[in-house]
Amino acid sequence: MAHIIVVGGGPGGYPAAIRAAQLGAQVTLIEKSELGGTCLNRGCIPTKALLQAAKTYENAKEAKNFGINCQGVSLEFPKVMERKDKVVKQLVGGLGGIVKSYAIKVVKGTGSLTGPKSVKVVETGEEIKGDKIIIATGSVPVKIPIEGIELPGVITSDEALFLEKLPKSILIIGGGVIGLEFAQLLHKMEVKVTVVEMLPQILPLEDTEIAMGLDALLKKEGIEIFTDSTVKKITAKGNEKVVSFDTKQGPQERAVELVLVAVGRAPHTKDLNADKIGIKMEKGRILVNEKMETNVPDVYAIGDVIGGYMLAHVATAEGECAAQNAVGKSAKINYRSVPRCVYTSPEVASVGLSEKEAKEKYGQIKIGKFPFVGVGKALVINETAGMVKIITDTKYGEILGVMILGPHATDLIAELGLAIQMEATFEDIAHTIHAHPTISESVMEAALDVDGLAIHMPRKRK
Ligand code: NAI
């Protein structure tokens, strides 16, 4: 039985450990903190728990739209945080049980490579020998080199998730996924929010029409957003931080209680010793091939530490791939249909190519769109903003990319991921009967619209 050592127990490492054990390997999992990594403890799950609390608060305040009078609605921030912690604790506990059921040995400590088949636990000095190693050490928030970045009150998402009280105001540097999710959850909890994004659009990698759509909705809600703007410095003034930034319209300043830096994450290789055992790296990330193999035989790397998508579900897929190869099966990673999700409200989800990428790659394309305002169920739940946009090639009608801005976008995208994976055409989706009344009808209608055949859309003028 092969002995596989997994370094890091996040959404890359723990599925790798479980899959290796399922396939008959003896597995040791080294984790310095809690099982579940960033995703479960400082990322996906706690932020979604807070977003849900913010939305519930808003729903209670706006229940009058449904003819329900709620008086005296208030938010108790410590209780909101308590619930978030409870959700995390339950998931981490459950994960511990699953890992134990597969007889995976969990060693608490920081793993440091001493050779291609051995890892030392930094805190105890114990050396663990195995046949193969899977590196899954994740990522850490990036800080930018500007004056004032080290001031107290300038935080990253790691600290933002453990605030003891809500600030009155916050400036968020970075209009990416983390920046926008925090912007909205804090705004819904009545914090004054300003977002400063360096590039011309928020969510710079997403389809421009969708990103601009979200930008407009967030501004309408009352969030201040500056794009094309660069933060110059942060200075302390009493209890406040004064953030100076340049915009296209000239210099600006905002005095705020907290500054959240959300400008991306970088591979985490501190203490790992990867370069010392000859593992090839580039700009801090470990290089791997499509089997997740590094250049050192029997050493694999997966998840945020290899760069690329930096998404929990991608790390999981890579972990499963590495585990299969490590036990002697043959697997290759397939990034064809990676869903990208942003949990604002309305949500954003996309898969495949954006309109710009599709045009660059295919020249001619066809587009079908359907707005949620035309979907009965969206009206029922009072969430009609946004649309579904489907991009196809002109030859076969194959679906190349889909973007959704709207209710339950992050769940709707699964159907389209499968479609892209199976090289389905827009007609495959259009001719699949979707239940009525559901939000998913929007997808069918957008597919029908590729040929101008959406039912709940007025005739288009030629
Ligand atoms: P990001 O790469 O999504 O966004 C960072 C943003 O900051 C970009 O828009 C970038 O242009 C901007 N930026 C960079 N330097 C700047 C500067 N000096 N001034 C102003 N703006 C600047 O990174 P983010 O949001 O920190 O997230 C990190 C990783 O975590 C990403 O890979 C993301 O996909 C992942 N993540 C995924 C989530 C999800 O799937 N829902 C939720 C949260 C994070």
Residues whose N, C-alpha, C, O or C-beta is under 5 A from the ligand:
A	BS01	NAI	I144 I173 G174 G175 G176 V177 I178 G179 V196 E197 M198 L199 L203 P204 S229 V231 A262 V263 G264 R265 Y309 M310 C341 V342 Y343
